Amino acid sequence: MHAINIFTPSALDLADSYGLLSTQLARHLAGLGCYVNLLSLGPRQSGPAHDSELAAIIANPIRASLGGIFMGYPTTYGQHPNPLSRIGPRVALTMWESSKMPAGWAEALNACDAVITPSTFCRDIFL
């Protein structure tokens, strides 16, 4: 079974928006039968807010897989220590509620194969 990488810039904290999105996506993909590598720049351990289903996903051994789904600010994507994150398909899930993107964002988003954002405002800014 092929593994899907989900990269988050934060700990797997359910009180953090990208931590919550990452864990929800991991839970849904696992429910569909996918093997999920849930990888974070913060601590990758199961916390007291995680139920047994999520704790099992987090405890799974990491399987080699190229690319993945990147959560958070695009300038953090290159900080993930897994070298396989830099090759293969890359999907960004990000948002920014300002009329101008920060430095480095355009280059990082253009390096992705797809960008998912929650609003038409962000879509228009990213375009």
N, C-alpha and C positions, 0 to 999 in steps of 0.2 A: 504494500500500500504506500502510495506517495505521501510525503509529509508536506504540510503547508506551514510556512513560517509566519508568525505574527510578531512584529517588532514594536515595542512600546518604549517611549522615552522615560517612563516613570517606573516606580515600583508597581507591582501588581496590586495596587491599592484601590478598593472599590469606591473610595471617596475622591479619587482623582479621575477627571473625565476620560483621559486616554487609558488609564488603568481599567476603568469600568467598561469602556468600549472594547478594549482588547479581550477582557475576560468574557464579555457577552458574546463576541464573535467566536472566540475559541470554543465556548460551550455549544453554540449553534453548529459550527462546523463539525465538531466531534459527534454531535447528535445525528449528523448526516452521514457518519461513518468515516470522516476524514481523520488522519493522524495529525495532530496539531503540535507544533513546537511553539510554545508561548515564551518569547524571549524579551527581556527587559533590560534597560540600562540601570535600573534600580534593582533591589533585591528580588530574586525569583523564588521566594519561598511562599508557602501557603500560610495565610494569616487567619486570625480568628473569625473574620467575616466570610471566609471561603467555606463553602459546603463541601461535602465529600466528593461530589462530581468534579468540581473545579480543582480541588486538592489533587485528585487523581490525574487530571490533565497536566497540572504543574509538575507532578512527580514523574511523569513519563520521561524516559531517557530521550535525549535530543537525537533525532535522525537527520542525516545529511539531506539537505534540500536547497535548491538554488532560489535566490530572490525571495519574494514574499510580500506581505502586506505591511506597510510602514505607517504607524500612527504618529501623530504629533507634528511638530515644526520640521519642515524639510531639511533644515540645516543640522538636525540631529541624526539623519539617516546614515551618514558616513561614520558616525561614532560607534555603531554597533561592532563589537569585536569579532563577530562571526564573518570570516572572509567570504563565505558563500552568499552573504547578503548583497554583495556588490556585483554578482553575476546572476543571470536569469531574470525572469519577469519581475518587475517591481511595480507595485500598486501603492499609491499614497492615499492616506485618509487624513485630511488636514482641514483646518479652517483658519481664517484670519479676518477679523472685523475692522478693517481700516481701509482707506482708499489707496494706500500704497504698500506694496509688499516690502518686507525687510530685505536687506542686502543678502544675496546668496540664494534666496528662495526660487527665483526664476530658473536658475541653473539646476538646482536640485529637483524641482518639479519637472523640468524638461528632460531630466535623466530617467524619469519614470515612464512606464508603459501606459499607465492610466492614473488619473487623479479623481478621487471621490471627495466631495465637499458637501456640507449640509444645506447650502443656500445658493440661490441664483446670484446673490450679491457676491459671494466668494467666487463662484464660477466666473463671473464677469471680470473680477479683479485678476484672477489667475490667467484668464485668456489674454 
